[in-house]
Amino acid sequence: MSWTDIKQYLDNFRTDQVMQQLQDWNIGDLSTNPWFLGGFAIIILFTYFMGWRTIAGFISGIGGFALVVSLALSKGTGVEGIASGGLWIIVGGGAVVVFLFIYLLFIKSE
């Protein structure tokens, strides 16, 4: 593997290409998709009540992160996203997801 191969691979992680890929995947529609929301809620509740607290915390972290990114992308990216509240969704939603993840994994133990 040469340096040019590594550079071409790392070009896939540029911000503009990542945002384009997320928009191509329709990530912004996940916050309104009832199958996505219901599926994650059922999986989280099932694993929580089965006593698998670590798995429930991990899945809620992944689902929360996907929901926060979906809500932020639906507000728009760039300056128009900041003006319409996308920044507050990322900061506030991220804080809630991290708190829930830490609570389920480390604080809530039996």
C-alpha positions as CSV (number, residue, x, y, z in Angstrom):
1,M,0.0,0.0,0.0
2,S,1.5,3.3,-1.1
3,W,1.1,6.8,0.3
4,T,-1.2,7.8,-2.6
5,D,-3.5,4.8,-1.8
6,I,-3.7,5.9,1.8
7,K,-4.3,9.5,0.8
8,Q,-7.1,8.5,-1.6
9,Y,-8.7,6.4,1.2
10,L,-8.5,9.2,3.7
11,D,-10.2,11.6,1.2
12,N,-13.4,9.6,1.8
13,F,-13.5,11.1,5.3
14,R,-13.5,14.7,4.2
15,T,-16.5,16.6,5.8
16,D,-18.1,17.4,2.5
17,Q,-18.0,13.8,1.3
18,V,-19.3,12.4,4.6
19,M,-22.2,14.9,4.6
20,Q,-23.0,14.0,1.0
21,Q,-23.0,10.3,1.9
22,L,-25.3,10.8,4.9
23,Q,-27.7,12.7,2.7
24,D,-27.6,10.0,0.0
25,W,-28.5,7.4,2.7
26,N,-31.5,9.6,3.7
27,I,-30.4,9.8,7.3
28,G,-32.5,12.9,7.8
29,D,-35.7,10.8,7.4
30,L,-34.9,8.5,10.3
31,S,-36.4,10.9,12.9
32,T,-39.8,10.6,11.2
33,N,-39.7,6.9,10.3
34,P,-41.9,5.0,12.8
35,W,-40.3,1.6,12.0
36,F,-36.9,2.9,13.0
37,L,-38.1,4.6,16.2
38,G,-40.3,1.7,17.2
39,G,-37.7,-0.9,16.3
40,F,-35.0,0.7,18.5
41,A,-37.5,1.2,21.3
42,I,-38.5,-2.4,21.3
43,I,-34.9,-3.7,21.2
44,I,-33.9,-1.4,24.0
45,L,-36.8,-2.3,26.2
46,F,-36.3,-6.0,25.5
47,T,-32.7,-6.0,26.4
48,Y,-33.2,-3.8,29.4
49,F,-35.9,-6.0,30.9
50,M,-34.0,-9.2,30.1
51,G,-31.2,-7.9,32.4
52,W,-28.7,-7.1,29.6
53,R,-28.0,-3.6,30.9
54,T,-24.7,-3.2,28.9
55,I,-26.3,-4.2,25.6
56,A,-29.3,-1.9,26.3
57,G,-27.0,1.0,27.0
58,F,-24.9,0.3,23.9
59,I,-28.0,0.1,21.7
60,S,-29.5,3.2,23.2
61,G,-26.3,5.1,22.6
62,I,-26.2,4.0,18.9
63,G,-29.9,4.7,18.4
64,G,-29.7,8.1,20.2
65,F,-26.7,9.1,18.1
66,A,-28.5,8.1,14.9
67,L,-31.5,10.1,16.0
68,V,-29.5,13.2,16.9
69,V,-27.7,13.1,13.6
70,S,-31.0,12.6,11.8
71,L,-32.6,15.5,13.5
72,A,-29.6,17.8,12.9
73,L,-29.4,16.8,9.2
74,S,-33.1,17.5,8.8
75,K,-32.5,21.1,10.0
76,G,-29.8,21.5,7.4
77,T,-26.1,21.7,7.4
78,G,-23.8,24.7,7.3
79,V,-24.9,28.2,8.3
80,E,-28.6,27.6,7.7
81,G,-28.5,24.6,10.1
82,I,-27.0,26.7,12.8
83,A,-29.6,29.4,12.3
84,S,-32.5,26.9,12.4
85,G,-31.3,25.1,15.6
86,G,-29.2,22.3,14.3
87,L,-26.4,23.1,16.5
88,W,-28.5,23.0,19.7
89,I,-29.9,19.6,18.6
90,I,-26.4,18.2,18.2
91,V,-25.2,19.7,21.6
92,G,-28.3,19.0,23.6
93,G,-29.1,15.6,22.1
94,G,-25.5,14.5,22.3
95,A,-25.5,15.4,26.0
96,V,-28.7,13.5,26.7
97,V,-27.4,10.4,24.8
98,V,-24.1,10.5,26.6
99,F,-25.8,10.9,30.0
100,L,-28.2,8.0,29.2
101,F,-25.3,5.8,28.0
102,I,-23.3,6.5,31.2
103,Y,-26.3,6.0,33.4
104,L,-27.2,2.7,31.9
105,L,-23.7,1.3,31.9
106,F,-22.1,2.6,35.1
107,I,-24.6,4.1,37.5
108,K,-27.6,1.8,37.2
109,S,-26.2,-1.5,38.5
110,E,-27.7,-4.2,40.5
